[in-house]
Amino acid sequence: MVLLGSIINALLIIIGSTIGLILKGIPEKMKTTVLSLIGLAVAVLGIQMGMETTNFIIVIISLVVGAVIGEWIDIDMRLFQLGKWIETKIGRQSSESSIAEGFINATLFFVIGSMAILGSLDSGIRNDHSVLITKGIIDGFTAIVLSSTLGIGVMLAAIPVFLYQGTLTLLAGLISKYIPEAALNLFIQEMTATGGVMIMAIGLNIAGLTKIRVANLLPGIVVVGIVVVFIFLFQ
């Protein structure tokens, strides 16, 4: 079953979020401390991912151009409006953090990163779901803590995670036929580094140190692909 990895990943996020919601009774001071520590740990993970680049110019160009496009479209606002719409449909809102906030932060955290792309490619091309299942285990534990502080919006992030990874998995066969292996490897490497900067920003946001509109940086991932194509066409 080609989508098995994506399905398991989404289910583990739901299970982790459910456990986190059950544990919402933890003291407020403990939640604040834990959330700050998670934010800092996520920021360190982002820095580690960012160091994987072999050409930092690609990362800078991708982030700057992506940010311009993202701010023009205002993806962050559109995601926030989507989260608010879901919030009204569910008919509840946490006094600590809105469903929209949890939905956006969790979606960005679970979607950005090399494991989502590598795992989806493995599932689609080799029918090997081990990477996505491993990612799902990590996401599940992360969801426990995030949902205990950010609420049910974290659980709803399982939907875009499944759609994103499932789409990549289904397209993986076509991607491998038309993109040279060297170009694909460079894209994954630079996408990981670019995504790492975004992950770091998410971590700093979660820790309450910054208020960067990370969603508006997402077009940078597409820009990475365009830059890699230009490099291989004109080298």
N, C-alpha and C positions, 0 to 999 in steps of 0.2 A: 504493500500500500504506500504510494508515493508521498502522501501527506501525513504519514504516521508521526514523523518527528515533530511537525508543526502542531498536530493535535495534542500530543503528549506535553509539549512545551506550554500550550495554552491551558491545559488541564492542571498542570503543576502550579501555574500562576493563580488559578482559581482556588485550588486547595490551600496554597500558602496564604492567600488573601483571607480565606475563610477562617483559618487559624488565627491570623492577625486580628481579625474583627472580634473574635472570641476573647482575645487577650487585651481588649481595649480598656480594661479596668486598671491597667497599670498606672501608678501615680504620675501626675502631670510633669513633675520635675524630672522623673526618670525618662519619660517620653522625650522631653526636650533634649536631654543629654544624649540619649541614644540616637535621636534623629541628627543631632549635630555631628556625632561621631560617624554615623553612616555617611553623611554628606562629605566629611573629610576623607573617609576611606574611598568613596566614589571618586573624589577629586584626584587622589593618589593613583587610582586605577586609570583615570583619564590621562594623567601625566605619563604613566607607563606606556599606554597605547600610543600617545603622541610621539614618544621617542622612537617608534618603529619606522618613521619616515627616513627615506634615503635622499629626499629632495624637499627641504622645508619650504622652498618657493612654491611648490605645488600646493602645499597645505595653506599657505598664506593667501595665494590667489583664490583658491577654492572657498576659503572662509569669507574673504572680503566680497567677492562677486556674489557668493551665496547669500551673504547678509543683505546686500543691496536688493537682490531679487526677493528675498524673504520679507524684508521690511516693506517693500513695495506691495507685495501681495498681502502682507500681514498675516502670515500663517498662525502666529501665536494667538492673535485675536480670534481667528476662525476656529482654532482648536478649543479656545476658551468658551466660545459661543456654543460649540458642539457639546462640551462638557456641561454647560449651564442648561442646555436643552435636555440632556439626559437627566440632569438634576431635577428639572421640573416634572419630567415624566415619572421619575421614581418618587418624587414628592417628599424628599427629605434633604436636609443640609446640616452638616456637622457644625457645631459652634467653633470647633478648633480649626478646621480647614474644610474648604468646599470640595464637593465631589469633582468639580472641574479641575481643581488644583492637583488632586491625587491622580486623576485620569491623565492629565498632560505630563506630569513628572514621571509617572510610571511608564507611560507609553514611550516617551523619549528614552528612558533608561533601558527598557527591555528591547527596543528596536535598534538603537544605535550600537554599532560594534561589529567586529569581524566575525564573531561566532554566528550571528544571525545569517550573514551572507555565506560564509563557508559551510555552515550546517545545511542551509537550503540548497546550495550547489551539490553537496554530497548526497543529499536526499534525492535530488532530481536526476543527477547524472549517474551515481553509483548505487542508488537505493540504500545508502548507508545513513542511518538516522542517529548514530552515536553522538555526533557533535550537538545536534539539536536537543537530544535527551539530556546531555550533560548541561547544556545551557539552561534547559528547563529546570533542572535541579537547583542551579544557582539562582535562577529567577524566582523559584518557589520560596527559597529561604529569604531572599530579599523582599519578596512580597509580604512575608509574615511581619517583618518590621515596618515596612512602608505602610501597610494597611492598618496597622495598630495605631499609627499616628495620622495618616492622611485619609483613612476611611475607605469606603466602598469603591471610590473611583479607581483605586489600584486594581481591583478585581476586573473592572470594565476594560482595563488595558489589555486583557487577554484577547479581546476581539480584534483590534488593529494588529496585534502581534501575529495572530493566526493568519489574517488576511495578507499581511506583508510577507511573512515567511512562506506562506502557501503559494502566493503569486510568484515569488522568486524560485521556488521549487519547480513549479510547472513550466517556468520559462528557462530553467537551467539547461535543458537539452538544447534549446535554440542558441543560448548564449555560448555554449561550448563549441558549437559548430561554426560560428561566425567570428569569434574573437580568439586571436592567437594566445597560446598559453602564457607567453612572456608578458603580453599586455594585460591579461587577466590577473596575473600575479602582482604586477605593478599597481593595478587598480586596487586590489584588495589591501596591499601594503599601505598605499597613500590614503585610501578610504579609512583604514584603521586609525591612522595618525590624525586625520581630519576629524573623524568621529571621536577620537580621544580628547581633543580640545573641547568638543561639545559635551562629552561625558564629564570632564573637569568642571565645566560651567554649571552643569546640572548639580554636581556635588556641592559646589560653592553656594548655589541657590538653596539647596536643601539645608545646608548648614546655616543659612540666613546671612551669609556674608555678602552676597551679591543679588541683584535682580535682573540677570541677563535673560533676554527673550530668546531662549535656546531654539525654540521651534522655528524662529525666523532664520536660523543658520542652516536648516536642513537642506535647502537647495545646493549647499556646498558639496554634498555627496554627489549630486548629479554633475556639478562642475568638475569634480575630480575625474569622473569618467570622460568628460569632454576634453580635458587637458591631456589625459593619457592617450586618447585617440590622436590628438594633434602631435604628440611626441612621437608616436609610432608612424604617423603618416609623413612627417617631415624630418625624421632623423637620417 
